[in-house]
Amino acid sequence: MPESRPRISVVMPCYNDGGFIDEALDSLAAQTVQDFEVIVVDDGSTDAATREVLDGLRRPRTRLLRSADNRGPGAARNLGLAEARGELLCALDADDRLSPRYLEATLAALEAEPALTWASTWLHMFGAESWIRRQDRCDLAALLADCTVHGAALVRLEPVRAAGGYDAAMREGNEDWDLWLRLAERGHRGTIVPEPLFHYRRRAGSLSTVTLARANHLRLISALLDKHRDSLVAHLDEVLALKDAEAVEHLTAAERLQTLSDEFLAPATASRREELHVLAARVAELRAPRAAAAAPTATEIALAAARHEMAALRRSLSWRITAPLRAAWDLLRGRRPTW
């Protein structure tokens, strides 16, 4: 009997992420909707530990594909797309996680409105950072202003294939952002579920960290927008308005932080410093008698000096020469010789 077709294909690229992939797979195993397959794509991992983890991969409904060399996230996802059998795609990176209701919530959004092509969610950043990114728009203008759809959004597979999949040439990142733009330019629409159901790991050395580094960010953004120049020109007024609103939001947040610092943090810091100063003075006060008691008295110092001088005298040549005279004198006085 032929195996039934899964509703969802989860494509998981993995490049030297063996230390995290079990977390990602466990988050899939915990989903309230289990009608999916998992296609893990080893994108030419060079890390021996990662290769060992992948060699031992034994999970239900899970297959492993391997690329001969590292070709980048876009090419790895395309390799998975070619083998995917589902109606919907979820491209989950090997170091990220999904909340148990993720597939249930995004699938419900697409089923409630069949005209939609993708369903994203709010993003919870974890690892080196911890915060929630809340987005409410994912139309073409909003996507030109910012990537408001995360990479693991649930999307209908056929429109992705019709759009040519991911751009494999974008090896430094933004290949998922580019896909959402191309879908929006083709007239496709999506939605954002207002819950932080996608957990995005931020860590040193990850591709996203490299992409967002100051030396790379502007260059990569410029290349992306140049690729979508016609759309940018057509929606320039709205994009600029969105960026202005974003700037105002950031400035307002900065002012709130400054007010918080001036009204609460600065006085609290001054108070704690004063408490520390009082405690330091008290500790010094308590230590003073102990230090005085430990210090030697004048008599003790004199006795120690005398002992030192006597020891030196006993080691001297003159002491050894006069030793017989001192012995005879002790005998005459009826005392035991001291030498």
N, C-alpha and C positions, 0 to 999 in steps of 0.2 A: 504494500500500500504506500503510495507516494506521501512524503512528508508535507504537511499542510503549510501554506505560505504564511509567514508571520506578518503581523500588521506593521511592525516597526523594525527597522534595521538600525542597530547602534554600531556605528563605525568608530573604532578607537585606535588612532595612531599612537605608536609608542616608540620613542627614541631615547634609550638609556634611562627610562623611567620605571625600572623594575621595582624600585623601592616604594612606589606609590600605587601601582596598578591594582593590587588586591583591594585597596580602599575603593577605587573606582568600580571594580567589579562587584564588591560587596554592596555598594550603593544601588547597583542594578538589581542584585538579588533581592533587595529589600523593597523593590517597587510594588505598589499596590496593583499595578497593571503589569502582567507578565507575558503579554503577547508580543514578544520581540526575539530577535536573534542578535548575537554579538559577533562582530567581525573585528578581531584585533589585528592590526597591521604593524608588524615589526619593520620600522623604517631604517633598516640597516644598522641596528644597535651595535655599538662596539664594546659596550660594558659587559664584562663576563657575567656579572651577577644578574643583569637584566636578561641576558640570553638564557641563563639557567632557569630563571623564573618562567620565561615564555616557553621553554622546552617542556616544563612540567605543568603547563596550563591544562587543567582538566575541569571545565565548567560546563554546566548544561547549556545547550543551544549556543555554544561558543566555538568559533573557528579561528585559526591563526593563519594569516597570510604573511609572507616575508618578501621584502624587497632586497635585492642583491646588495644595494648600497643606500646610503642616506640621500634621499631626494627631496626632503622637505615636507612640511605638513600638507600642502596642497596636493602633491603627488600621492602621498600616503592615503589621503582621504579618497582621491579618485580611484586608487587601487581597490579600496573597500567598496566604493560605489559600483564598480564593475561587477562585483560579486553579490551585491545586496539584492534580496528577494522581497523586501517589504514594500509597503505603499508609502511609508513615511521614513524619514531619516533623522537620526539624532547623532551628531558628530561630537562625541564626548572624548576629550583628551584624557590620557592615562593618569594624569596627576590631579584631575578634578573629581567632583562628586555631585550626585543628585540627591535631593531630599526624597523620601519614600513616595510622596504624592506628585512628583514632578511629571512623570509620563501621564498620570491620570488627569492632572490639571490642564496640561497643554493639549492632550488629545481631546478633552471635553470642549476646549475652546474652538478647535478645528471642526469638531462634529457639530457644534452649535451654529457655526457659520461656514458652510461648505465653500463659500467664495474666497475664504482666507487661504493663503499659501503657507504661512508659518505662524507659530506661536512661541513667543519668548517669555521670559519671566524677569523679575528683579534678580539682581546678582548679589550674592554674599561673598565678599572677599575674605579669605582666611589665610593663615600662614604668617608671612612677614608683616601683613597688614590685616586689620579687621574692621570692616565697615560694610554698609549695604548701599548698593547703587540702585536708585529708583528711577525708572524711565516710564513715560506715559505715551510717547509717540514713536512710531517707526515707519512713517511715510517717507517718500523720497527726499523731501526737503530736510526732515529731521535726520535722516541717515547721511545726508551730505554734510550736515553740521557736526555730527558725532555718530559713532557706532553704537546705536541704542539697542541693538539686538546682539545677544551674546552668541558665541560659537556653537553652543549645544542646543540652540532653538530647534523645536520639532518642526520639520518642513516636509512638504509633499515631495516625493522623490522625483517624479517625472518632470516637473518644472526645473528642478536642479539639473537633471540630465540634459534637458532641452537648452538650458543656458550654458552648457559646456562644462558643468562641474566647477571645481576650484581652479584658479589660475596657478599652475604648478611653478611658474616663474617667480611667484611672490614668496620666495623662501625665507625672507626676513620677517614675515608677519603680515597682518591685515588681509590675508586671503579670504577669511570669512566675511569681513566687512565688505570687501569687493563683491562677493557673491550676493549679499543682501542688496547692494546697490544695483547690480545687474538685474536681479529679479524685480526690484521696484521699477527700474527703467522699462521693463517689459510689461508693466501694468499690474504686477502681482502686489497683493496687500497682506499685511500680517497684523498681529495684535500682541500685547504684552500683558501677561497675567500678573496682577499686582501683589505678588508674594515672592519672598526671597528663597526660591526653591533650587536655584543653581549655585553651587559652591565652587568658587574659582580660586585656585591656589596661587598665591603670590610668593615667589621664592627667588633667592639670588641665583642668577645663571639661567633662569627660564627664558624662553623665547619672548614672552610678553615683557619681561624686565629689560631685555636687550632692545626690543622695539620701542619702548617708552623712554629709553635713555636719551638725554638731551642731544647727544651727538647724532642720534639716528631718527628721532621722532619727526622733526620738521621735514627731513629729507623723504621719509617714507610717506608722510601725509601729503607732501607736494606731489609725489609720484602717483599716489592713489587718486587725488583730485584731478591731476592732469589726464589720467585715464578716463575720468568722467567729466571732462571739461564742459561738454555741451549741456549736460544736466545741471552743472554748477552755474553756468551762465544763465540758464533758463529760470533757475530758482534763487538767483543771487540775493535778491532783496529779502526773501524769507529766511535764507540761510544767515545773512548778516543780522537780521532781527533776532534770530535764535541765539547767535553768538553773543550779541549785546545783552540779551536776557541772562545768558549764562554768566557773563562777566559781572553783571549787577548782583546776581545770586552769590558769586564768590566773594565780591567786595562786602556784601551785607554779612556773610558768614564771618569774614575776617574782622569786621567791626564788632560783631557780637563776641568773638573771642577776645578782642582787645578790651571790651567793656568787662567781660568776665575776669580777665586778668587784673584790670585796674581796681575793680570793686571787691573781688573776693580773693584771688590768688596772691596779689601783692601784700595785702594786710595779713593774710594767713601766713605767708612766708616770713614777714617781719616778726610776727608773734612767735613763730617756731624758732627763729634765730635768737630772739631774746630768751626763750626758754632754754635753748642750748647754752647760751652764755651763762645763765644762772646755774645750770647743772655743772658746767665746766668749773665754775668758781667753787661750788660745793665740793666737787671731787678733789680739787686742789686743797681745800680746807681740811678735808678728811685725811688726805695723804700726809699733811704737814707733821702731825704728831708722830706718825709712824716713821717718817723720814728722820725726825729729830731723835727718836728713840734708837733708831738704827745707827746714828752717827756716834763714833767713839768719843769718850771724854778726854780732857787734857792729860789726866793721870794715866789712862790707858794708852794714849799715844806715847807718853814718856817711858812707860814700862816696855812697850814694844820696841822703842828705839834702843833702850838699854839692853834688851835681849839680843837685838841685832848686833850691837857693838860687842857684847860678850861673845857671841858666836864667832864674830870675825876675829876677836882676840885669840880665842882658843884655836883657830886655824892658822894663826901667824907663826913665823919662825921663832920669834922671841919667846913665845909661850912654850914651845917645845924645848928650847935650850934651858929655860929656867925650871922646867918640870922637876928635875932631881932636887933642887934647892927647896921647892915648895913641898915636896914629899917628905924631906928630912924635917922641915919645920913642923909639918903636921904630926910626924911621929913624936917629936919632942913635946908637943902640946897634947899628945895622947889621942889624936884624932885619926880617923881613917884617911889615907891619902886620897886627894881629889883628882889625881891624874890617872 
